[in-house]
Amino acid sequence: MYGSDRVLLESVEGFVDAGIRVTVTLPDDGPLVRLLEERGARVVFTPTLVLRKSLLTPRGLFALVSQTITGLRAGRRLVREVRPSVVWTNTITIPLWTVLARFFRIPSVVHVHEAEGSASKVMMRALALPLLLADQLVANSNYSAGVLRDSFASLGERCTVVYNGVIGPEAVTAPRETLDDELRVLYVGRLSPRKGPDLIIEATAALRERGIPARLDLVGAVFPGYEWFEQQLRDSIATLGLRDSVQLRGFQDSPWPFLAASDVLVVPSRLDEPFGNTAVESVLAARPVVVSDTSGLREAAWGYRSAQQVEPGDAHDIADALERVWGDWQRFRSDAISDEAVARERHSVATYQRRIADAAAAVAVGRRSRVRAHA
């Protein structure tokens, strides 16, 4: 369950509330299925091509062709069964649905949650190429929209920015009055090198060297195939003598109990991020947040007085930011409480769902109007 999965749930709920009948196709079973069905969607499983960088190489060519053929056949059967008014694709990494929509002359929208601004120009254009077949694009940040324009200028003309709707906790637990015992630091997200959880481990060790008692919880799991990275994190914790103060909590359905028990959250991504849902969740929980000063994370944290930006990949800069929270807690606490109300308005789920449903309806009406005009 990643950020784009949770946003999909809000999109589906917005469609259903607008009276739209929704069929969601997924390549495999998982925790998303039950949550989609609870929101009123019908869920079906269909094999499909998932674009990965490994497929865009000579070695991956056979798998690319094989998955494309299998996905087109299965997708064609589903489209003929459902006969959709609009095809809404929740990521740029499954392009076959946009191709099928164009083949069947069905209006299509791609919701863009990715932004590989640091990738090569060739890679960026390869990922963006299928988007030229879509009628409308919805991007989750201005940064994501900018990456699309850098790939193909024409994509910017059909792109609308809709900030993610982010659900806050049912009840906000106020930050602690004082930090007499320790600084409680939190990381929530996938355990991967690009996300940088290892940097917070190093920062925690640096804080302890400075005489600041710090405790770190890492909430999240590795993507299959990255188990070596989790072992690397555990080795680092042991080497730095942090077994008593750093805990790997694994994947959790909800971040809110961990945010309620924390003082500050860190989002230390080394590479570009299209947006920063986790950073917004921290603000919605009335907790100060430290984010890498890059791409969509900068955009997600913009305007919040309790947010700090740090140099990507710099553990000591993270430690400096956390030391500022420790040394000026009353200010950060007050600002975090004020920022929570701002975030609740800015990322209202109701506003998001209305805009998403309007986008789906508009592209369907627009396509029908063009067909009638052509006839």
Number of C-alpha atoms within 10 A of each C-alpha: 14 11 15 18 15 18 22 19 19 23 25 24 23 23 23 17 15 14 10 16 14 20 18 18 18 15 14 12 11 10 10 17 19 12 13 22 15 11 18 16 22 14 17 14 14 19 17 23 23 18 18 13 12 12 16 15 11 9 10 13 13 12 14 19 13 11 16 18 15 14 21 19 14 14 20 16 11 17 16 10 9 10 11 17 19 19 23 22 22 19 16 21 18 20 24 22 24 25 18 20 24 16 11 13 13 21 26 27 26 25 23 24 22 24 24 18 21 13 12 10 12 10 16 19 17 15 21 20 16 18 23 15 19 23 21 23 26 21 24 25 25 19 24 26 24 18 23 28 16 17 20 16 11 12 23 17 10 14 23 17 16 19 21 30 23 23 18 22 16 8 9 16 16 16 24 15 10 12 16 9 9 13 23 20 23 26 27 27 22 20 25 20 16 15 21 24 28 24 25 26 26 19 24 29 24 20 21 14 10 11 8 18 18 22 22 23 23 23 21 22 19 17 12 7 7 13 13 12 16 19 11 12 18 18 13 16 21 13 10 13 12 20 13 10 16 22 16 16 13 15 17 15 8 11 21 20 12 19 28 20 16 23 28 29 27 28 28 28 23 19 18 23 24 26 28 22 24 22 24 27 25 30 30 26 30 30 32 31 30 24 25 28 20 21 23 23 27 22 17 22 25 12 12 19 16 24 26 21 21 22 16 20 19 17 23 19 17 29 23 15 21 28 19 13 23 22 13 11 20 16 12 24 23 18 19 26 21 16 22 24 14 14 23 19 12 16 21 16 21 16 16 21 24 16 16 21 20 15 17 20 17 14 20 19 14 12 17 15 12 10 11 8 8 7 6
